[in-house]
């Protein structure tokens, strides 16, 4: 939400600048006098917007392009009206003449607004129409649905007689034997505290495993930042005295970041700076949930009976 409001404010600020700049040259036409009817110019302008948005809005549908062009045309007309109002205030021009100049007669202002407005509004339109493109990162870990949908792995065949009856239980089968809530539930649990803004769980390579929050762009951002912080702290601690990294707390100007190592994963939880101690308890409990799920899902459990049977067979 904060990023969306920031993009809207930037668009309004740039539109205000575009409305003010032509006042430097007004009323000089700068050789841009065009003899074309207003309605035809508006039609050409709308088609120009559609072409620009078709080329730059990746994944946009026809309705998205139509809506974007219409919003851009309306915004351009509003900016032209603002320019006309400034002309009335600064040059004491008659209102009718000023508004005619701002909307379609004063070509330097019109062309500047028409050319710049698609690119001014494009970031805000992407956010408004939900056309944000995020890099898709392949997760290292599999979800419960993916595991249950896959066929069970075949037992490897060994040449030696004492290896025939051994059972190998891989990561997927160990996870499928017992139902679990998943990493998403652990992050959702810590996110139930109102002070928590977002939470991200990454693996040892910095790839996001799970995320909780409204702004998904924070997932990739804090995955990279978290990997950097862990790498920068882990190695010096080991050299200093064979210390092992378990977690830390980082206070920023807006957030308080809790970092906890859970098995081979790292949990990052961002809470309000002025929040109380409640989220710390939740973070600790969520980290324990992650550890339990990780052990259930990815710890290799040897078959003791098969190992004993193989041991006896080798001496028979």
C-alpha positions as CSV (number, residue, x, y, z in Angstrom):
1,X,0.0,0.0,0.0
2,X,2.8,2.4,0.8
3,X,4.5,1.8,-2.5
4,X,1.2,2.3,-4.3
5,X,0.6,5.6,-2.7
6,X,4.1,6.7,-3.4
7,X,3.7,5.9,-7.1
8,X,0.4,7.9,-7.2
9,X,2.1,10.9,-5.5
10,X,4.9,10.8,-8.0
11,X,2.5,10.8,-10.9
12,X,0.6,13.8,-9.5
13,X,3.9,15.6,-8.9
14,X,5.1,15.0,-12.5
15,X,1.7,16.1,-13.9
16,X,2.0,19.3,-11.9
17,X,5.4,20.0,-13.4
18,X,4.1,19.3,-16.9
19,X,1.3,21.8,-16.2
20,X,3.7,24.5,-15.1
21,X,6.5,24.2,-17.6
22,X,4.6,25.6,-20.7
23,X,4.0,28.8,-18.7
24,X,7.6,29.7,-19.4
25,X,6.9,30.0,-23.2
26,X,3.2,31.1,-23.1
27,X,1.8,32.7,-25.3
28,X,4.5,31.9,-27.9
29,X,3.6,29.0,-30.1
30,X,7.3,28.0,-30.9
31,X,6.3,27.1,-34.5
32,X,3.9,24.4,-33.4
33,X,0.7,25.8,-34.7
34,X,-1.4,22.9,-35.9
35,X,-4.6,23.4,-38.0
36,X,-6.6,20.4,-36.8
37,X,-10.1,20.2,-35.3
38,X,-10.2,19.6,-31.5
39,X,-12.3,16.4,-31.8
40,X,-9.9,14.9,-34.4
41,X,-6.9,15.8,-32.2
42,X,-8.5,14.1,-29.2
43,X,-9.2,11.0,-31.2
44,X,-5.6,10.9,-32.5
45,X,-4.4,11.5,-29.0
46,X,-6.4,8.6,-27.6
47,X,-5.2,6.2,-30.3
48,X,-1.6,7.3,-29.5
49,X,-2.1,6.4,-25.9
50,X,-3.5,3.0,-26.8
51,X,-0.4,2.3,-29.0
52,X,2.0,3.3,-26.3
53,X,0.3,1.2,-23.7
54,X,0.0,-1.8,-26.0
55,X,3.8,-1.6,-26.5
56,X,4.9,-1.1,-22.9
57,X,2.2,-2.7,-20.7
58,X,3.3,-6.3,-20.8
59,X,0.5,-8.8,-20.3
60,X,-2.2,-6.2,-20.6
61,X,-5.6,-7.2,-22.0
62,X,-7.6,-5.1,-24.4
63,X,-9.7,-3.8,-21.5
64,X,-6.5,-2.8,-19.6
65,X,-5.3,-0.9,-22.6
66,X,-8.6,0.8,-23.2
67,X,-8.9,1.8,-19.6
68,X,-5.3,3.0,-19.5
69,X,-5.8,5.2,-22.6
70,X,-9.0,6.6,-21.2
71,X,-7.5,7.5,-17.9
72,X,-4.5,9.1,-19.6
73,X,-6.7,11.2,-21.8
74,X,-8.8,12.3,-18.9
75,X,-5.7,13.1,-16.8
76,X,-4.3,15.1,-19.7
77,X,-7.5,17.2,-20.0
78,X,-7.4,17.8,-16.2
79,X,-3.8,19.0,-16.5
80,X,-4.8,21.2,-19.4
81,X,-7.5,22.8,-17.2
82,X,-4.9,23.4,-14.5
83,X,-2.7,25.1,-17.0
84,X,-5.6,27.2,-18.1
85,X,-6.3,28.2,-14.5
86,X,-2.7,29.3,-14.1
87,X,-2.9,31.3,-17.3
88,X,-6.0,33.1,-15.9
89,X,-4.2,33.9,-12.6
90,X,-0.8,34.9,-14.0
91,X,-1.8,36.6,-17.3
92,X,-5.3,37.8,-16.4
93,X,-6.5,36.1,-19.6
94,X,-10.3,35.6,-20.1
95,X,-11.3,32.3,-18.7
96,X,-12.9,31.0,-21.9
97,X,-9.8,31.8,-24.0
98,X,-7.5,30.4,-21.3
99,X,-9.4,27.1,-21.1
100,X,-9.5,26.8,-24.8
101,X,-5.7,27.3,-24.9
102,X,-5.1,24.8,-22.1
103,X,-7.3,22.1,-23.7
104,X,-6.6,22.2,-27.4
105,X,-5.4,25.5,-28.7
106,X,-1.9,26.1,-27.2
107,X,0.0,23.4,-29.0
108,X,3.3,23.5,-27.0
109,X,1.5,22.6,-23.8
110,X,-0.7,20.0,-25.5
111,X,2.2,18.2,-27.2
112,X,4.3,18.2,-24.0
113,X,1.4,16.7,-22.0
114,X,0.5,14.2,-24.7
115,X,4.0,12.8,-25.1
116,X,4.9,12.7,-21.4
117,X,1.6,11.5,-19.8
118,X,1.7,7.9,-20.9
119,X,5.1,7.4,-19.3
120,X,4.2,9.5,-16.2
121,X,1.1,7.4,-15.5
122,X,2.5,4.0,-16.5
123,X,3.9,2.9,-13.1
124,X,0.7,3.9,-11.4
125,X,-1.4,2.2,-14.0
126,X,0.6,-1.0,-13.7
127,X,-0.1,-0.9,-9.9
128,X,-3.8,0.0,-10.4
129,X,-4.5,-2.7,-13.0
130,X,-2.3,-5.3,-11.1
131,X,0.1,-5.7,-14.0
132,X,3.3,-5.7,-11.8
133,X,5.7,-8.3,-13.1
134,X,7.8,-10.1,-10.5
135,X,10.6,-12.5,-11.2
136,X,9.6,-16.0,-10.5
137,X,12.1,-17.8,-8.3
138,X,12.0,-21.6,-8.3
139,X,11.6,-22.7,-4.7
140,X,13.9,-25.3,-3.3
141,X,11.2,-26.9,-1.2
142,X,8.0,-28.5,-2.3
143,X,4.5,-28.0,-1.0
144,X,2.4,-30.8,0.4
145,X,0.2,-30.8,-2.7
146,X,3.2,-31.2,-5.0
147,X,4.5,-34.0,-2.9
148,X,1.2,-35.9,-2.7
149,X,0.6,-35.5,-6.5
150,X,4.0,-37.1,-7.4
151,X,4.3,-40.9,-7.7
152,X,6.3,-42.6,-4.9
153,X,10.0,-43.0,-5.8
154,X,11.1,-46.4,-6.8
155,X,13.5,-48.3,-4.6
156,X,17.1,-48.3,-6.0
157,X,18.4,-51.7,-7.1
158,X,21.8,-52.7,-5.7
159,X,24.2,-55.3,-7.0
160,X,25.3,-56.6,-3.6
161,X,23.1,-59.2,-1.9
162,X,23.2,-57.4,1.5
163,X,21.7,-54.3,-0.1
164,X,18.6,-55.9,-1.7
165,X,16.2,-55.5,1.1
166,X,17.2,-52.1,2.4
167,X,14.7,-49.4,2.3
168,X,15.6,-45.8,1.4
169,X,13.2,-43.1,2.6
170,X,13.8,-39.9,0.7
171,X,12.7,-36.4,1.6
172,X,9.5,-36.5,-0.2
173,X,8.2,-39.8,1.2
174,X,9.2,-38.8,4.8
175,X,7.2,-35.7,4.4
176,X,4.2,-37.4,2.8
177,X,3.8,-40.0,5.6
178,X,2.6,-37.4,8.1
179,X,0.4,-34.4,7.4
180,X,1.7,-30.9,8.3
181,X,0.4,-27.4,8.2
182,X,3.3,-26.0,6.1
183,X,5.6,-23.1,6.3
184,X,2.9,-20.7,5.2
185,X,0.9,-21.6,8.4
186,X,3.9,-20.7,10.5
187,X,4.3,-17.3,8.9
188,X,0.6,-16.7,9.0
189,X,0.7,-17.5,12.8
190,X,3.3,-14.8,13.4
191,X,1.5,-12.4,11.1
192,X,-1.7,-12.6,13.3
193,X,0.0,-10.0,15.5
194,X,-1.1,-6.5,14.4
195,X,2.3,-5.1,14.8
196,X,3.8,-7.5,12.2
197,X,4.1,-6.0,8.8
198,X,5.6,-8.9,6.8
199,X,7.5,-12.1,7.3
200,X,9.7,-14.0,4.9
201,X,11.4,-17.4,5.1
202,X,14.5,-18.1,3.0
203,X,16.8,-21.0,2.5
204,X,20.6,-21.0,2.8
205,X,21.0,-19.8,-0.8
206,X,18.7,-16.8,-0.2
207,X,15.7,-18.1,-2.1
208,X,12.3,-17.4,-0.7
209,X,10.5,-20.4,0.7
210,X,7.4,-18.7,2.1
211,X,6.1,-15.1,2.6
212,X,3.4,-13.4,4.6
213,X,2.4,-9.8,3.8
214,X,0.5,-7.6,1.3
215,X,3.5,-6.3,-0.7
216,X,5.2,-9.2,-2.5
217,X,8.0,-7.0,-3.7
218,X,9.3,-7.1,-0.1
219,X,9.7,-10.9,-0.5
220,X,12.5,-10.7,-3.1
221,X,14.0,-7.6,-1.5
222,X,14.4,-9.1,2.0
223,X,15.4,-12.5,0.6
224,X,18.5,-10.8,-0.9
225,X,19.1,-8.5,2.1
226,X,18.6,-11.3,4.5
227,X,21.1,-13.5,2.6
228,X,23.6,-10.7,2.7
229,X,23.2,-10.0,6.4
230,X,23.5,-13.7,7.3
231,X,26.6,-14.2,5.2
232,X,28.3,-11.0,6.6
233,X,27.7,-12.1,10.2
234,X,28.1,-15.9,10.1
235,X,31.7,-16.2,8.9
236,X,33.2,-13.5,11.2
237,X,31.5,-15.2,14.2
238,X,32.9,-18.5,13.3
239,X,36.4,-17.1,13.0
240,X,36.0,-15.1,16.3
241,X,35.5,-18.1,18.5
242,X,33.6,-20.8,16.6
243,X,30.3,-19.1,17.4
244,X,27.3,-20.4,15.5
245,X,24.7,-17.9,14.2
246,X,21.2,-18.3,15.7
247,X,19.6,-14.9,15.2
248,X,19.6,-11.2,15.9
249,X,17.3,-8.2,16.1
250,X,17.8,-5.2,13.7
251,X,16.1,-1.8,14.5
252,X,15.5,0.5,11.5
253,X,13.8,3.9,11.3
254,X,10.4,2.3,10.6
255,X,10.7,-1.5,11.4
256,X,12.2,-3.8,13.9
257,X,13.5,-6.9,12.1
258,X,13.7,-10.2,13.9
259,X,16.0,-12.8,12.4
260,X,16.0,-16.4,13.6
261,X,17.8,-19.4,12.2
262,X,15.6,-22.5,12.0
263,X,17.5,-25.6,10.9
264,X,18.8,-24.6,7.4
265,X,16.2,-21.8,7.0
266,X,16.2,-18.2,8.1
267,X,13.0,-16.4,9.4
268,X,12.8,-12.7,8.9
269,X,9.9,-10.9,10.7
270,X,9.3,-7.1,10.4
271,X,7.3,-5.5,13.1
272,X,6.5,-1.9,14.1
273,X,9.3,-0.1,15.8
274,X,7.1,0.9,18.7
275,X,5.6,-2.6,19.1
276,X,5.7,-4.5,22.4
277,X,7.1,-7.9,23.3
278,X,4.1,-9.9,22.0
279,X,5.6,-10.4,18.6
280,X,8.9,-11.7,20.0
281,X,6.9,-14.6,21.6
282,X,5.2,-15.2,18.3
283,X,8.5,-15.2,16.4
284,X,10.0,-17.7,18.7
285,X,6.9,-20.0,18.4
286,X,6.9,-19.6,14.6
287,X,10.6,-20.5,14.4
288,X,9.8,-23.7,16.4
289,X,7.0,-24.5,14.0
290,X,9.4,-24.1,11.1
291,X,12.0,-26.3,12.8
292,X,9.4,-29.0,13.4
293,X,8.1,-28.9,9.8
294,X,11.6,-28.9,8.4
295,X,12.6,-32.0,10.4
296,X,9.4,-33.8,9.5
297,X,9.7,-33.0,5.9
298,X,13.4,-33.1,5.1
299,X,15.1,-35.2,7.8
300,X,16.1,-38.7,6.4
301,X,14.8,-41.4,8.7
302,X,16.6,-44.7,8.2
303,X,14.6,-48.0,8.5
304,X,16.1,-49.7,11.6
305,X,14.5,-53.0,10.9
306,X,15.8,-53.1,7.4
307,X,19.3,-52.2,8.6
308,X,19.3,-55.0,11.2
309,X,17.9,-57.5,8.7
310,X,20.7,-56.6,6.3
311,X,23.3,-56.9,9.0
312,X,22.1,-60.4,10.0
313,X,21.9,-61.5,6.3
314,X,25.5,-60.5,5.8
315,X,26.6,-63.1,8.4
316,X,24.3,-65.9,7.4
